[in-house]
Amino acid sequence: MTSNPLLATLLPLVADLSRELPDSERYRRLLEALRQLLPCDATALLRLEGDQLVPLAVDGLSPDTLGRRFKLTEHPRLQALLERHGPTRFAADCGLPDPYDGLVEGLHGHLEVHDCLGCPLFLDEQPWGLLTLDALDPERFSSGDLDNLEAFASLAAATVKVSQRMLDLARHAEHEEQRAEAYQRASGSKPRELIGQSKAHRQMLEEIKLVGSSELNVLISGETGVGKELVAQAIHQQSVRRSKPMVSLNCAALPETLVESELFGHVRGAFSGAVVERRGKFELADGGTLFLDEVGELPLAIQAKLLRVLQSGQLQRLGSDRDQHVDVRLIAATNRDLADEVRAGRFRADLYHRLSVYPLRVPALRERGNDILLLAGYFLEENRPRLGLRSLRLSREAQAALLNYNWPGNVRELEHLIGRASLRALAAHSSHSRILSLETGDLGLSQASDNAPGANADVQMGELPSGELRPAMEAFQRQLIARSLERHQGNWAAVARELGVDRANLNRLARRLELK
């Protein structure tokens, strides 16, 4: 056992440097050792963040101290400590107010701190924060304590650096895990082929090839279900960024409160539940492509922040004032007429022009003629092995029915319809033939037509609920919203547009009707 008190204090801390410890425990041990070396009533470790000091650990001060933020302009003692490279002792009669007056734990009433020591901590020659020691005895510290504190501060800086390195490694590992997931999504399954031979389809493929090799932002427009995300994937695959991930975000699928965090990330403590720092979609897509689906659903406040990133490549995580640089190509998609949204004041004109550097319209399925049958063949072949069939085909009458249908739900509706029809046809053939033909009755197109937006809009009187007015109205609202949800595959933004109500009001109504 060494007789040198400084060495006896430092040795356990040196051993701690090689251990995996939570930051809170590492800092607790640091302050405990400091009070053993220099007995006093309170110690604190504070990190410099901009123009304020944030307590990371305290020993001997009231617990609420950890929630305080000490602005340097309001605490001249702390500012004076940061301006000097070595330890500083303030005389008992120093006129500068002490930030810890009245905060010493276990004492009641007003009792000022009388003797104070402090020392700045530097990481890579940059100020990182402070160590402070306070005593109620005005003659507790001596000049010799300054030397011991300076030696201790060197090891404290090493402790902080180890903790910082471990945090950086954890963040890097999380970032790489998130990027790996993005890569896996981008390359794990081959994007579906854009199938078709119609003039409208061939023209779209030519535009994809043309814009894909550029770095231009693309705004893809088209009705719900036309395959806008497949077009975005095709553009990405044609670009020089194809070896990097394409990260996607459906702007309509998130509550407004989470959109900013998903796009730009957040720091720990930025909001309730933000227990760890997290990168947003922009940072995950760095070097690659970010696809924003349903971009017309973004709140105006988020639109302004998105515009800043597009203009400068700089973003700030939620709760942080530090800039992050990203190199991202943006592809956006919408089923709204954004020019109309701009005129209505629901979408920023400057953002619209930034997004639509190259506008690309995806044709509706009803505009593509015989492509309907080509796509039907693709979906039939997808379903065939799942159902254990040797052949799955359409009768001539079924083909004609598909060509005559209006397809309000476009390619997505055709895909779902073929899946349902295949199951119906298989169930209807008790012999379970290995070769199966779909007939018009299997398609259920008359029922699908009835459910199409705009079709059969007038509700028959026999379908109206009866009874007292309020329960009957709620039952009718529940039924109307549920049918719209089914038509739009659970897309609440599309339901709000179809019903002509504000999305936030629809969310509140749906919760009241217990649909959410």
N, C-alpha and C positions, 0 to 999 in steps of 0.2 A: 504494500500500500504506500503510495507516494505521500510525502509530507508537504509537497507543493500544492496549495489549495487550488491555484489556477489550473495546474495540470490535472488534478483529481476531478475538476469540473469538466474539463474539455474531453478527457478520454472517453467517457460514455457517449458524448455527442459525436465523436469521431466514429465510434462503433455504429451509431445510429445511421450514419451516412450510407452504409452498405445494406441497410435493412429496408424492406418494403413496409412503409408505415403510411397511414392516412395523414394528410396534411395537418389535420387538427391535432393528432397525437404527436406528430413531429414537432409542431410549434409549442404544444403544451410542455413537452420535455425540455425544449429550449428555454422557455421562460422559468420553469422550475429550477433548472441548472443555474440560470442567471441570479435567481434569488438566493440560491445556496452560496454562490460566489460573493455576491454583494447583497447581504441581507437588507431588505427594505419592505415597505408596505404594499407596493404595487409595481407591476411591470406590464409593458404592452409591446406588441409587435404590430407596426402599421405599414401598409403598402401605399405607395404614392400612385394615385390614379388621377391624371390631369392636374387640376388645381386643388385636390383634396387628398386627405389621408384616410384610408379605410382600415379600421382595426381588424386584424386577422386572428389575434389571440390576446387574451388579457389574463393576468393573474393578480388577484387582490383588488380588482376594480368591479363595480356593479355589472351584472350581466347585460344590462341595456347598453353598456358602452360599445358592444359589438355592433349594435345597430346604428351607431352615430357615424356621421361623416364630418371630419374636421377640415373645414375650408381654410386654406393657408392664410387668406386675407383676413380671416377673423381670429386666427391663433398665431400671434407673432412669435411665441416661444417655439412652436413647431417649425415655423418658417426659418427662424434663426438656426435651428439644429440642421436643417437641410442645406443651409448656405455654407456650412463649415465641413471640412473633410474629416475631422477628428471628433472625439467626444467633447461635450460641453457641459459645464456645471453652472447652474444658475444660483446666484447668491440668495440667501434667505430673504434679504430685503429687496430683491429684484421687483421692479414695478410692473413687469409684464404679467398679464393674467395667465394663470395656469389652466390648461384645458381640462384637468382632472379634478379641479376644486369641487368638493362635495360628492365625488364619485368613488372614494375609497370604500371598499366593501366592509360591512359590519359596523360602520360608524353612523351615528344619528345626529341630526342637527348640522349646522354649518361649521365645517372644520376644514380650513384651507391646507393644502399641501405646502410644506415649508422647505424641503430640500429636494432638488431635482437634478438628474443626470440624463443625458441623451446622446445618441450616436447615430449618424446616418449609415445606411447599408448601401453598398454599391455592387452592381452586377455588370461585369464587362465595362467597368469605368462609367457606368450610367447610374444616377441615383435611383434606388429601388424603393426605399422606405426608411423607417426609423425603429430603433430600440429605445424605449424610455423607462426610467426608473424613478420612483417617487417615494419620499419618506415624510412622515409627520414630524420627525425629530429634525430640527433645523441644522444640526451638526452631525448628521448621520454619515455623510460622504466626506472623503478627503481627497487630496491630490493624487495619492497612490491608487485610488479607485479608478481614476481616469485611465491609467495605464492598463489596469486589468480589463476595463470595459473595452478599450481599443483592441486588445488581444482577443477578447470574447467576440467582438463584432466581426472579426475576420472569419471565425468559425460559423457565426450566425449567417453570414453572407453565403458561405459554402452550403449550409443547411438549406437556405432558401433556394439556392441554385439547384441543388439536388431535387428539391420538391418541384421546382419549375421544370426541370428536365423531365421528370417523371410525368408531370401533367402534360407537357408537350408530346411525350411519347404516347400517352393515353389518347390525346386528341388526334395525333397522327394515325394511330391504330383505328380509332373510330372513323376518321375520315376515309382511310383506305378501305375499311369494311363497307362504308356507305357507297364508295365509288365502285367497289367490287360488285355490290348488288346492282348498281346501275349498269355496269358492264355486262353482268349476267342477264339482266333484262334486255339489254340491247343486242346481245349476241347469243344468248342461251337458246332462243328459238328463232328460226329463220323467218324474217318478215313475210307475210303472205304476198303472193304475186298479185300484181294489179292486172286482173284478167279482163280482156275485152278487145273487140276489133272495130267498134263503131268509130265514126269520124270524130265525134266529141271525145272519145276515150283516147284515140291516137294523138289528137291535138294536145290533150293534157299530158301525155307521156313525153311529148316533145318539149313542152314547157318545163317539166320536171328535169329533164336532161340539161336544158339550157341554164336554168337557175341553180341547179344542183352544184355545178362546178364553180359558182361564184360564192362570194361571202355576203350577199345581200340578205337582208331580213325578208321573210316571206309571210304574207297574210293569206291563209287558205280559207276560202269561204265556201259555203255549201249547206244544203239542208241536213238535218239530223239523220245520221245513218248512212251517209254517202261514202264514208271511209276516209275522212280527213286525216286521221292519225296514220293510216297506211301511206297516204301521200307524203306526209311529213317524214316518215321512215325512209321512203324512196328518195326524197331529196337529200336526206342525211347520207344515205348509201352512195349517192352520186358525188358527194363532196370530199374535199381533202381531209375532212375531220372524221371520215368513216371509221378510222381505227380507235377513235375516242367514243365515249358513250353518248347516246341521246337520252337525256333525262326528261321525263314527261310530268306535267302537272295539270290536272283538270281543275280549272279555277272555279267551276260551278259546284264542285263536290266538297268544298271546304267552307266552314263557317267564316264569316268575315274576320273574326278575331284571330284566326289561325293562318290566313293567307300570307300576311307579312312575314311571319316566322318561317313558313314553308318556302317562301321565295328567297328571303335574305338571311335566314338563320337567326339565332338568338344567343345571348350570353346567359350564363347562370344567374338566376334571380331576376331576369327581365320581366317575368310575369309569374303568377301563381302556377306552380307545376314545372317551371323551368329549372330543374335541379342540376342539369348539366348543360354545358355549352354545346351548341349544335350548328352545323353548317346547313345552309339552305340549298335549294335546288340550283341556284346560280353557281355556287362554289363547287357543287358536285359535278356540274356540267362544264367546269373550266377546261378549255381546250376542245370541247365538243359542242353539242347542240342542245339547246333547251327548247322543248315543245310545250307551249302554253295552249291547252285546249279550252274552249269556251272563254276566250280572253275578254269578250264583251261583258262578262259577269264581274270583272274586277271593280272594287269600290274606287271612287274617284281619288281618295287619299293614297291608295296603293298605286294607282296609275301614275301619280306624280313621282313616286319613288322609283317606279319601273322606268320612267322616262329618263331619270337621272343616270341610271345604270346604262341605258342604251346610249346616252350621250357621252359619258365619260369612262365607262367601264369600272366605275367605283361604286361600292355599296357599303352600307353599314348594317351590321347585325342588330337586331332588335335589342335595345338596352345598351348599346355600345356607341361611342363617338369616334371609334377608330375605323378608318377606311380600309377596305379590302379590294384588291384589283382582280378582275376576272376577264377572261377572254372567251366569250361565248357567242355563238351564232344563234339568233332567235328565230324560231318559226312559230307563228301563232295561228290559231284557227277559231272560226266563229260561224254560227248559223244565223247570226243577226246581220242586218245591214248596218255596218258601223258608221257609214256616212250619215244615215238617218239618226243613229244614236248621238253623233256629234251635234247635229242640228237640234236635237232634243235636249242637249246639255248633259247627257248621261255618259258621254265618253269624250276624253280630251282630244281636241283637234291635233295638237302637236304630237301626241302619242300615236294617234291614228296614222299620221304621215310617216312617223318613224317605223311603224310596223308594216305598212303597206308599200314599202319600197318596191316590192314585186308582188302584186296581187295575183292570186291563182285561184280560179273557180273550179270546183269539182262538180261535174254535171250530175243532175238527179238521175236516178235509175230509169225513170220513164222517158228520158231523153236519149237513151242508149240503144233502143231497138232490140236486136237479137242478142245483145250482150246479156240480157236477162237469162236466156237459155244457157249461155256459156257459164255464167255464174251459178246457175242452178245445177249444172253438171259438176262443177267444182264442189259444191256443198253436198250433192248426192254421193260423190266419191269419198268425201270426208266421213259421211255417215255409214257408208256400206260396210267397212270392216268393223266398226263399232257394233253393228247389229248382226255381224256374222253372216253376211250375205255375199253371194258370188256376183250378183248384179243388182243394181238399184237404178231404175230408170223412170222416165215420164211417159205416160201415154200421149198420143197426139192431142186428145182433148185437153189434157192437163197442160201441155205446152201452150196451146192456144189460150187457155185461161190465164196462165202466167203473163203472156204477152198483152192481154187485154186489160190487165189489172193496172191501177194507177200508181201503186207503190208509194204511199205517203211516208212509209218508214224506210224506204230505199233499200240498200244492200243488206243492212242489218235485219230488216223485216224479212227479206227473202231468205236469209240464212236461218232465222228462227222458224220460219214457216216450213222450210224443207225438213228441218229436224223434227218438228211436230208431225208433219205429214208422213214421214218415214216410220215413226212409232205407231201412228194410227194404222197405216197399211199393214205393218207387221202383226199388230194385234188382231186385225180383221181376218188374217189368213191363218186359220187354225192348223193347217198342214205345215206351216213354217217353210214355205218354198224358199230355196236358195236364190231364186230369181224373182224379183219383186217389181211390179209396175205401180207407180202412183197414179191414181185416178183423180178426177176433179173433186170428187167427194172427200178424198183424203186431204186435199189442200185446204178446205174450209175457207175458201176465199170470200164467200158471201158473208160469213161471220166477221172475217178480217175487214171487209169493206164497211160493215156496220160500225166497227170500232175505229175506223180511220178518222183523223181529225177533220171536223167539218161535216162528216157524214152522220146522218140521223141525229142532227143536233137537237131537234125538238123531242123532248122526253115524252113518251106516251103517258096519258093520264093513269093507265092501269099500273104504271111502274112507280108512281108517286107514293111515298110513305103516307100513312094516315095517322090520326091521333092528334094530340095537342100540338100547337104550332111550333114551339121551340124544339122539342125532340124531333118532330118531323123535319124541320129545317136542317137540324144537325145531321140527321140520317141522310138527307138528300145531299148535303155538302160532302159528307164522308164518302158517299157513293160516287159523286162527281170527281172528287180528287183521286180516289182509288183507281177509277177507270183511266184518268189522265196519266197517272203514275205508270199504269200497266202499258199504255201506249208509248210512253217515253222511256221505258226501261229504267224507272226509278230516278230520272233526271229532274230534280225539283225546280231547277231554273227554267227548263222547258215547260214544265207544268204551270209555273207562274205566268209565263208568257202566253200560253194557250188560254188560261183562265182570265188573263187581263188584270192580275193583282200584283201588288208589290211583293217581292220575294220574302222580305222580312215579315210582312203581315201574313203571308201564306204559311211560313214556319210557325208563327204563333198560333194560327188557326189549326194547323195540323197537330200541334202538341195538345191543344184543347180538345180536339176530336180523337186524341189517342191514336193518331196515325204515325206518330214518331216516338 
